């Protein structure tokens, strides 16, 4: 029984390490790809908005539970060709976007850079 624990612990550690490295490499790869992508400004319309709410539970040493929430905001834009792109947008801009707005969308790869509404 005691000889099995080190094997499971070692296996768990290796799996955790592989997942961590994979996520880190994927994130760095996307960051690098975005940096090498051209900055584009295209005519687009806001077609959808959504928020993703995450709840985090924290347990302090003094026995008090703390709950915090965070919201990640997304907006979907449709360009003149009919293609749709969803971007993570800052909360300050999310509130200013209205479905149906038309204007100039600026982005670089998968990175949202801004939206300028036009009348």
Secondary structure, DSSP 8 states (H G I E B T S, - for coil): -HHHHHHHHHHHHHHHHHHHHHHHHHHHHHHHHHHHS-EEEEEEEEEEEEEEEEEEEEE-TTS-EEEEEEEEEEEEEEETTS-EEEEEE-HHHHTT--TT-EEEEEEETTEEEEEEE--
